[in-house]
């Protein structure tokens, strides 16, 4: 297959409708992507963390269900560098304002999304399940980590996963984060109240990277369509500090790209 054909395949509909994509059950598990993992087996519940002993280097050994964390060759996050310029297919975003429901699940702050928001990639609709945050960023941009990163997790009716990544750097206060930060629990638990507008957290510049990867937490399931914006958004130093006080470090290190193509929009 010539290079142009390969790029078209990755950037277009065939890329989205990959026959090797996740099952519906795996896709729905993405709603709990950053939730504390409790895999029950003969030895009881298995817990993972970001610390030594049960951290990213050990995830693949904690449970048979986590083997992809060690053995998978399409793991996320990655260093976004030396990307191949490509004309991508269409990406339409239709996020609505919604009642705010925030969860501190012990690993991150997660906003659970009411039905009605979605994205469309090359004609395939993916509904928004949740978005959550990492400190520092999980993806790197030319080897550089940002202070934070937001992940918007979506699933299609066929079970395919699509995640949008947004870098966050210190600067002007984020109005999009303010309602979440106002109520987010400092310990495991839930909070609600007011409304939130997920679209306000997206950058104005729509340029992005695209590649096939995985969930960044156990079970590290692969075949996730990743779209990571090149332009960061800002949050105030105080906002970054408030999250860091709850989660000093909740980022998986960058993984090898291996034989995958990393594309960037023109």
Secondary structure, 3 states (H helix, E strand, C coil): CCHHHHHHHHHCHHHHCCCCCCCHHHHHHHHHCCCCCCEEECCEEECCCCCCCCCCCCHHHHCHHHCHHHHCCCCCCCEECCCEEECCCCEEEECCEEEEEEEECCCCEEEECCCCCEEEECCEEEEEEEEEEECCCCCEECCECCCEEEEEEEEECCCCEEEEEEEEEECCCCHHHHHHHHHCCCCCEEEEEEEEEHHHHCCCCCCEEEEEEECCCCCCCEEEEEEEECCCEEECHHHHHHHHHHCCCCCCCCCCCCCCCCEEEC
